[in-house]
């Protein structure tokens, strides 16, 4: 697997984790009666939504990009 594929795999796992965290915070916000806790968990869920958006954008950028070397090219000894 090349570096781009590895990054995409990791980003997809991160996106799943963000989704799980978002769901957890939404559920917690629904389950508490305290307005302060409800607002706290709602704010956290919004942060997770924002994180997921960033990760989706990163995935889209990587999927649309050509594989480029991530290191300096090795010099040709004949030059």
C-alpha positions, -999 to 999 in steps of 0.1 A, spaced: 0 0 0 14 34 -9 14 65 13 -17 80 -3 -37 49 3 -25 46 38 -34 82 46 -69 77 31 -74 46 52 -64 64 83 -86 94 75 -116 71 69 -110 56 103 -108 90 118 -140 100 101 -157 69 116 -144 79 151 -157 115 146 -191 100 137 -191 78 168 -182 108 190 -208 129 174 -235 103 181 -224 99 217 -225 137 224 -260 140 207 -272 111 228 -258 126 260 -274 160 252 -307 142 248 -304 123 280 -295 150 305 -320 173 321 -295 201 330 -296 229 305 -259 236 311 -250 200 304 -273 198 274 -256 230 260 -221 215 268 -228 182 250 -245 201 221 -214 223 217 -192 192 217 -214 176 190 -210 207 168 -172 205 172 -173 168 161 -194 179 131 -167 204 122 -139 179 126 -158 154 104 -162 181 77 -125 188 78 -116 151 75 -141 147 46 -124 177 28 -90 161 34 -102 128 19 -117 146 -11 -84 164 -17 -64 132 -14 -87 112 -36 -85 139 -63 -48 143 -62 -21 125 -81 4 104 -62 34 126 -57 67 116 -41 69 126 -4 107 128 -4 135 144 -23 143 126 -55 174 105 -55 201 122 -76 212 105 -108 249 96 -103 255 100 -141 247 137 -140 
